[in-house]
Amino acid sequence: MKKVTFLSMMLSGALLYSCNNNTPQEKAENAMEKTEEKAQDAASDAEKASDKAAHIDLEKTIYSNMAAANAAVAKIAMPALSNSKAKELCSDLGKSIVDRINAKTNDNIIEAEKDILEDRTDVEKAFLEKKISAQDKDHILKYADDCLAAARGTL
């Protein structure tokens, strides 16, 4: 009787063990699902890393272009002007151009563009009010055009 009880317990245990364990197909499906999840996580991580690298490359390009534009503008000599008003107007215009080159946001770009237009208008106005000569006006505006062309040539 002990053998029958022992054998019954062994069969019950084996049956219980087999019921609690997945079939080989189920184990394979579970393993496949886990592998797929890991693959998706890895792909997501790779995409994030790729986006970050692309962003860094873009930033490098932008700052490199800014540096090249600043260097190009710095090479342009300020013209010889006849009075302090002309020198002030030329300096203001040059600063506005440099601000435009170094603008990092749309708002900064728009503000710098407006400043350049205002500075050019101030040059025209100073000429009309006879605060600067026609030659000074021409030299200042040519200087501004040369600076803008040099900056654009590097982009």
Secondary structure, DSSP 8 states (H G I E B T S, - for coil): -HHHHHHHHHHHHHHHHHHHS--HHHHHHHHHHHHHHHHHHHHHHHHHHHHHHHHHHHHHHHHHHHHHHHHHHHTS-----SSHHHHHHHHHHHHHHHHHHT--SHHHHHHHHHHHHHHHHHHHHHHHTTSS-HHHHHHHHHHHHHHHHHHHHT-
